[in-house]
Amino acid sequence: MKKQEAGRKYLGDLAPKFAELNDDVLFGEVWSRETELSLRDRSLITISALFSAGLYPQLKAHLILGKEHGLTKKEVVEAITQLAFYCGWPKAWSTFPLIEEVYGKEEGELELSVFPVGEKNPFSKYFVGDSYLYKLGNDQLPLFNVTFEPGCRNNWHIHKSNKAGGQILICVYGNGWYQEEGKEARLLLPGDIVNIPPNVKHWHGATKNSYFQHLAIEVPGEDCATEWCEKVTDEEYERLGK
């Protein structure tokens, strides 16, 4: 989970100790600790508590965080519908517009960044979990937006080339992983750029609690081809970040 700085940003001058506890204890320790509850589960619990209390500004902030942690629009709507009978019908009326604002109006369409998600990935046999692919253009340079659902990753693979080639990744949403064979995995955040040399075995994908999107640019070269290899095992994947 990315480092929280909202407390210091908004309350650092007025209530510095509160800001410190918010950023370093609540989010730095409570939210970041490893437990039987995933970040997705904890987001749903927090959204439910804030809804029941009618704390709408904080509720909106945690709807955004819940979306980052993999909660879908339909799941949040169902949760609020269930809670409305126990916590108050007017609260549900006030919450649904917040859900619409955070998730967008197109029901069934996954909206994460400014780039379209596209259709189910036609290369899905080389992925663990669900991913989506959208071609942004290839008249001058092959360019794709790749979306990974939480826990999704592609197999180990190699961008082979006799000269030049390789791939560039530009991370645009969520949290992901990139790893080259024989090296430690690198955590990816929006704005990160990965330069993948040709003929290097590697894999990339989402963290287990976050959607992840990157733009993939195929670097021109001679006799370029992708060689797909073995899957990233659950054991390898679960060790990441520990």
For each residue, the residues with C-beta under 8 A, 3 or more apart:
1: 4 27 31 32 39 209
2: 175 189
3: 23 27 28
4: 1 7 22 23 26 27 28 31
5: 8 9 23
6: 9 10 22 23 61
7: 4 10 11 12 18 19 20 21 22 23
8: 5 11 12 16 19 20 23
9: 5 6 12
10: 6 7 19
11: 7 8 14 15 16 18 19 22
12: 7 8 9 16 19
13: 16
14: 11
15: 11 18 19
16: 8 11 12 13 19 20
17: 20 21
18: 7 11 15 21 22
19: 7 8 10 11 12 15 16 22 23
20: 7 8 16 17 23 24 25
21: 7 17 18 24 25 26
22: 4 6 7 11 18 19 25 26 27
23: 3 4 5 6 7 8 19 20 26 27 28
24: 20 21 27 28 29
25: 20 21 22 28 29 30
26: 4 21 22 23 29 30 31
27: 1 3 4 22 23 24 30 31 32
28: 3 4 23 24 25 31 32
29: 24 25 26 32 33
30: 25 26 27 33
31: 1 4 26 27 28 39 42
32: 1 27 28 29
33: 29 30
34: 242
35:
36:
37: 41 42 45
38: 41 42 69 208 209
39: 1 31 42 43 69 70 209 210
40: 43 44 66 69 70 71 150 209
41: 37 38 44 45
42: 31 37 38 39 45 46 69
43: 39 40 46 47 62 65 66 69 71
44: 40 41 47 48 66 71 75 76 79
45: 37 41 42 48 49
46: 42 43 49 50 62 66
47: 43 44 50 51 59 62 63 66 71 76 79
48: 44 45 51 52 79 83
49: 45 46 52 53
50: 46 47 53 55 56 58 59 62
51: 47 48 54 59 80 83 87 91 95
52: 48 49 83 86 87 91
53: 49 50
54: 51 88 91 94
55: 50 58 59
56: 50 59 60 94 95 98
57: 60 61
58: 50 55 61 62
59: 47 50 51 55 56 62 63 95 98
60: 56 57 63 64 98 101 102
61: 6 57 58 64 65
62: 43 46 47 50 58 59 65 66
63: 47 59 60 66 67 76 98 99 102 103
64: 60 61 67 68 102
65: 43 61 62 68 69
66: 40 43 44 46 47 62 63 69 71 76
67: 63 64 70 71 102 103
68: 64 65 174 175 210 211
69: 38 39 40 42 43 65 66 150 209 210
70: 39 40 67 149 150 209 210 211
71: 40 43 44 47 66 67 75 76
72: 75 76
73: 76 77 99 103 104 107
74: 77 78
75: 44 71 72 78 79
76: 44 47 63 66 71 72 73 79 80 99 103
77: 73 74 80 81 96 99
78: 74 75 81 82
79: 44 47 48 75 76 82 83
80: 51 76 77 83 84 92 95 96 99
81: 77 78 84 92
82: 78 79 85 86
83: 48 51 52 79 80 86 87 92
84: 80 81 87 88 89 91 92
85: 82 89
86: 52 82 83
87: 51 52 83 84 91
88: 54 84 91 92
89: 84 85 92 93
90: 93 94
91: 51 52 54 84 87 88 94 95
92: 80 81 83 84 88 89 95 96
93: 89 90 96
94: 54 56 90 91 97 98
95: 51 56 59 80 91 92 98 99
96: 77 80 92 93 99 100
97: 94 100 101
98: 56 59 60 63 94 95 101 102
99: 63 73 76 77 80 95 96 102 103
100: 96 97 103 104 105
101: 60 97 98
102: 60 63 64 67 98 99
103: 63 67 73 76 99 100 111
104: 73 100 109 111
105: 100
106: 109 111
107: 73
108:
109: 104 106 117
110: 117 132 147 211
111: 103 104 106 117
112: 117 147 173 174 211 213
113: 145 172 173 213
114: 172
115: 134 136 145 172 213 215
116: 134 145
117: 109 110 111 112 132 134 145 147 213
118: 132 133 134 135 145 147
119: 122 132 133 134
120: 124 130 131 132 133
121: 124 127 130 131 132 133 146
122: 119 133
123: 126 127 133 154
124: 120 121 127 130 131
125:
126: 123 154 155 157 228
127: 121 123 124 130 131 152 153 154 155 205
128: 151 152 153 154 155 205 231 232 237
129: 148 149 150 151 152 153 205 206
130: 120 121 124 127 149 152
131: 120 121 124 127 146 147 148 149 152 154 205
132: 110 117 118 119 120 121 146 147
133: 118 119 120 121 122 123 144 145 146 147
134: 115 116 117 118 119 144 145 147
135: 118 138 143 144
136: 115 143 144 145 215
137: 140 141 143
138: 135 141 142 143
139:
140: 137
141: 137 138 217 218 220
142: 138 217 218
143: 135 136 137 138 215 216 217 218
144: 133 134 135 136 215 216
145: 113 115 116 117 118 133 134 136 172 213 214 215 216
146: 121 131 132 133 213 214 215 216
147: 110 112 117 118 131 132 133 134 173 211 212 213
148: 129 131 152 153 174 176 205 206 211 212 213
149: 70 129 130 131 152 206 211
150: 40 69 70 129 206 207 208 209 210 211
151: 128 129 206 207 208 237
152: 127 128 129 130 131 148 149 205 206 212
153: 127 128 129 148 177 203 204 205 206 232 237
154: 123 126 127 128 131 157 203 204 205 232
155: 126 127 128 203 228 229 230 231 232
156: 181 201 202 203 228 229 230 231 232
157: 126 154 201 202 203 226 227 228 229
158: 199 200 201 202 226 227 229
159: 165 166 167 196 198 199 200 218 224 226
160: 165 198 199 223 224 225 226 227
161: 164 165 166 198 199 221 222 223 224 225
162: 165 221 222 223
163: 221 222 223
164: 161 198 219 220 221 222
165: 159 160 161 162 198 219 220 221 222 224
166: 159 161 195 196 197 198 200 219 221
167: 159 196 216 217 218 219
168: 193 194 195 196 216 217 219
169: 178 188 193 194 196 204 214 215 216 217
170: 192 193 214 215 217
171: 176 188 189 190 191 192 193 194 212 213 214
172: 113 114 115 145 190 213 214 215
173: 112 113 147 190 211 212 213
174: 68 112 148 190 206 207 210 211 212 213
175: 2 68 187 188 189 206 207 209 210 212
176: 148 171 187 188 204 205 206 207 210 212 214
177: 153 185 186 187 188 203 204 205 206 207 240
178: 169 185 186 188 194 202 203 204
179: 183 184 185 186 202 203 204
180: 183 200 201 202
181: 156 200 201 202
182:
183: 179 180
184: 179
185: 177 178 179 240
186: 177 178 179 194
187: 175 176 177 207 241
188: 169 171 175 176 177 178 192 194 204 212 214
189: 2 171 175 192
190: 171 172 173 174
191: 171
192: 170 171 188 189
193: 168 169 170 171
194: 168 169 171 178 186 188 204 214
195: 166 168
196: 159 166 167 168 169 200 202
197: 166 200
198: 159 160 161 164 165 166 219 221 224
199: 158 159 160 161
200: 158 159 166 180 181 196 197
201: 156 157 158 180 181 229
202: 156 157 158 178 179 180 181 196
203: 153 154 155 156 157 177 178 179 232
204: 153 154 169 176 177 178 179 188 194 214
205: 127 128 129 131 148 152 153 154 176 177 212 232
206: 129 148 149 150 151 152 153 174 175 176 177 210 211 212
207: 150 151 174 175 176 177 187 210 212 240 241
208: 38 150 151 237 238
209: 1 38 39 40 69 70 150 175
210: 39 68 69 70 150 174 175 176 206 207
211: 68 70 110 112 147 148 149 150 173 174 206
212: 147 148 152 171 173 174 175 176 188 205 206 207
213: 112 113 115 117 145 146 147 148 171 172 173 174
214: 145 146 169 170 171 172 176 188 194 204
215: 115 136 143 144 145 146 169 170 172
216: 143 144 145 146 167 168 169
217: 141 142 143 167 168 169 170
218: 141 142 143 159 167 224
219: 164 165 166 167 168 198
220: 141 164 165 224
221: 161 162 163 164 165 166 198 224
222: 161 162 163 164 165
223: 160 161 162 163
224: 159 160 161 165 198 218 220 221
225: 160 161
226: 157 158 159 160
227: 157 158 160
228: 126 155 156 157
229: 155 156 157 158 201
230: 155 156
231: 128 155 156
232: 128 153 154 155 156 203 205 236 237
233: 236 237
234: 237 238
235: 238 239
236: 232 233 239 240
237: 128 151 153 208 232 233 234 240
238: 208 234 235 242
239: 235 236 242
240: 177 185 207 236 237
241: 187 207
242: 34 238 239
